[in-house]
Structure formats: C-alpha cells, structure tokens
Amino acid sequence: MPIRYSLARRAARDLLKEAGIKVPPVPVEKLAKVAGARIRFAPFGEGELSGMIIQQGNGVAVIGVNSLHPKVRQRFTIAHELGHLVLHPKQPMHVDKEFLPVRFRDRRSSAGDDAVEVEANQFAAALLMPEDFVRAEVDRSWGGESFDEENIKELAERFQVSIAAMTVRLTALRLVE
C-alpha cells in the first residue's frame, strides 16, 4: 500500500477545523472526544508499549496511553492513535510497541515500508504541529531570523511537544536546516 501523506495531513486539518482549534497547543484530548474516542491512561510499564486503540462494535474507540511516559509523549501517542482511528477505521485493534515519536516512525516504519504507521505518524505531526500554526508562531516570534536551540525549545513548549519532535517538524517544513 502506498503511503498517503496528503490524506494524513488533510485528515488532521479537517479534525482541527471540525473542533474549531485555531491556536496551539492543540487540545488533543478534546479532539479525541470529537473523533468519538475515549482515552484511558494506565501504567503499561516503562518499556516499549506507548499506546493502543481498540474500536468497539458500538462505534466507540478506546485509546490506551502509557501513563508512565512523559506528557509530551502521551500527547503524541494520543494523536498517533487518533491517526489510526481516522485513517484506518477497519482495524479493530492496534497496539503500538517501540513507538519513537522523535523520528515520527517506529522501528517497523523506519524502513518506510509500514504505510499504516507512517500515515499515523504524519497525522500526529500535522495534528499537534499544524503547518499554518507553526509558520504563524515562527513569523510572530522570530520574523525570519535564524533559529537556535532556545527558539526551538520555546516552540516545543508552546506546542507541548518534545524538542526533538519540533526539530523534525521544523525541518520537514523547511524552516530550519
């Protein structure tokens, strides 16, 4: 299956629009409700299990999130699982092990051959760090000046994502090299 990058980005934009979200940080838990999902936090252990989604027969989806992970990782996990819900609705259950939000891929998708995971990661990045929000913040705060590590840290805090995730997003948007 080819990776549907445009679909993932468009689906994230549509969900943001439906919920009326216009500024960061994106309230990912609110978006889960809008999408028809419930979130449950539980200590899955400090290991590789980040999250999961179970789509119940009654049309309700339950997103499980590892409560032992840092808050920024929990937010990315919720967004990633929402990506599965929106983009892959026929999968009744999906468990994400060894999920590495820093690279927006997990080990299976790092080779670029797991389209389902790559799409969910693209959706999550576009949901938590929408291109227009990022560009507006960059223009407002730095107006074309060069970025340094402190600027990226400020943006990451504003969007409530990891510094590494923001760095990857800024690079993907060609705002930093």
Legacy VTK file of the C-alpha trace (Angstrom):
# vtk DataFile Version 3.0
C-alpha trace
ASCII
DATASET POLYDATA
POINTS 177 float
0.000 0.000 0.000
1.456 3.392 -0.906
1.830 5.929 1.900
-0.918 8.547 1.753
0.938 11.589 3.113
-1.540 14.137 1.738
-4.518 12.239 3.123
-2.948 12.102 6.585
-2.250 15.854 6.606
-5.694 16.703 5.213
-7.449 14.472 7.759
-5.586 16.233 10.608
-6.557 19.658 9.214
-10.186 18.544 8.898
-10.330 17.377 12.519
-8.795 20.648 13.735
-11.318 22.599 11.678
-14.256 20.500 12.900
-13.238 21.166 16.511
-12.596 24.871 15.889
-8.967 24.729 17.018
-7.071 27.820 15.835
-4.051 28.211 18.116
-1.531 25.973 19.874
-1.292 23.966 21.976
-3.747 21.631 20.306
-6.099 20.091 22.900
-5.569 16.512 21.745
-7.886 15.044 24.395
-10.722 17.274 23.170
-10.029 16.133 19.608
-10.281 12.518 20.735
-13.809 13.217 22.000
-14.707 14.967 18.740
-13.483 11.888 16.845
-15.561 9.581 19.051
-12.768 8.154 21.182
-12.341 7.763 24.904
-8.894 7.962 26.450
-7.704 5.700 29.240
-4.348 6.222 30.946
-2.686 3.214 32.549
0.855 2.275 33.596
1.857 -0.090 30.789
5.387 -0.253 32.148
8.392 1.826 31.238
9.176 -0.342 28.239
8.070 -0.291 24.674
4.268 -0.059 24.858
3.228 3.555 24.172
-0.402 3.155 23.355
-3.164 1.235 21.671
-6.564 1.732 20.159
-9.493 -0.654 20.346
-12.500 0.073 18.168
-15.524 -1.443 19.856
-18.542 -2.756 17.992
-20.734 0.058 19.322
-18.769 2.640 17.350
-16.762 3.868 20.340
-12.997 3.694 20.228
-10.828 3.471 23.336
-7.296 4.847 23.213
-4.988 3.436 25.850
-1.990 5.586 26.784
1.026 4.667 28.898
0.721 6.947 31.932
4.383 6.376 32.803
5.606 8.153 29.677
6.338 11.904 29.648
3.343 14.170 28.936
4.663 15.207 25.506
4.971 11.561 24.502
1.461 10.842 25.800
0.122 13.687 23.639
1.890 12.299 20.564
0.600 8.811 21.346
-2.983 10.084 21.533
-2.542 11.928 18.231
-0.946 8.848 16.637
-3.784 6.577 17.763
-6.307 9.141 16.501
-4.500 8.823 13.183
-5.255 5.105 13.193
-8.896 5.799 14.079
-9.381 8.353 11.306
-7.190 6.814 8.599
-7.563 3.084 9.302
-11.111 2.641 10.642
-11.353 -1.032 9.685
-8.633 -2.109 12.105
-10.471 -3.211 15.267
-7.306 -3.104 17.403
-3.859 -1.643 17.022
-1.030 -1.813 19.576
1.992 0.454 19.206
5.169 -1.025 20.646
8.600 0.566 20.380
6.961 3.781 19.241
9.536 6.505 18.668
7.750 9.858 18.278
11.065 11.663 17.947
11.520 10.283 14.434
7.767 10.136 13.697
8.244 6.441 12.977
8.554 3.213 14.865
11.090 0.508 14.086
8.804 -1.161 11.561
8.068 2.094 9.782
11.630 3.390 9.920
12.318 1.447 6.734
9.372 3.275 5.178
7.530 0.057 4.389
4.835 0.145 7.087
2.428 2.592 5.488
-0.101 2.345 8.329
2.436 3.524 10.922
3.948 6.216 8.704
0.474 7.600 7.989
-0.451 7.650 11.684
2.790 9.469 12.461
2.199 12.005 9.675
-1.309 12.593 11.000
0.005 13.063 14.557
2.655 15.574 13.490
0.146 17.557 11.410
-2.380 17.467 14.250
-0.085 18.579 17.077
2.039 20.949 14.981
-0.171 22.159 12.124
1.865 23.817 9.406
-0.067 27.093 9.494
0.172 27.280 13.307
3.929 26.632 13.231
4.564 29.169 10.481
2.443 31.789 12.273
4.342 31.272 15.535
7.682 31.447 13.755
6.707 34.663 11.930
5.248 36.224 15.071
8.141 35.363 17.341
11.197 35.441 15.106
10.133 37.102 11.858
12.652 35.493 9.568
15.589 35.474 11.969
17.693 32.351 12.298
16.636 29.727 14.801
18.762 28.471 17.601
18.194 25.703 20.118
16.477 28.070 22.550
13.953 29.160 19.886
13.132 25.544 19.113
12.727 24.810 22.814
10.288 27.741 23.133
8.257 26.471 20.176
8.212 22.934 21.586
6.915 24.271 24.900
4.272 26.375 23.122
3.019 23.335 21.188
3.546 20.943 24.135
5.695 18.555 22.110
9.243 17.321 22.562
12.154 19.406 21.328
13.112 16.556 19.014
9.586 16.372 17.554
9.559 20.118 16.952
13.001 19.962 15.351
11.842 17.251 12.954
8.686 19.209 12.140
10.593 22.445 11.501
12.986 20.538 9.269
10.128 18.902 7.356
8.571 22.350 6.840
11.977 23.644 5.704
12.061 26.288 8.408
15.411 25.013 9.705
18.184 23.000 8.097
LINES 1 178
177 0 1 2 3 4 5 6 7 8 9 10 11 12 13 14 15 16 17 18 19 20 21 22 23 24 25 26 27 28 29 30 31 32 33 34 35 36 37 38 39 40 41 42 43 44 45 46 47 48 49 50 51 52 53 54 55 56 57 58 59 60 61 62 63 64 65 66 67 68 69 70 71 72 73 74 75 76 77 78 79 80 81 82 83 84 85 86 87 88 89 90 91 92 93 94 95 96 97 98 99 100 101 102 103 104 105 106 107 108 109 110 111 112 113 114 115 116 117 118 119 120 121 122 123 124 125 126 127 128 129 130 131 132 133 134 135 136 137 138 139 140 141 142 143 144 145 146 147 148 149 150 151 152 153 154 155 156 157 158 159 160 161 162 163 164 165 166 167 168 169 170 171 172 173 174 175 176
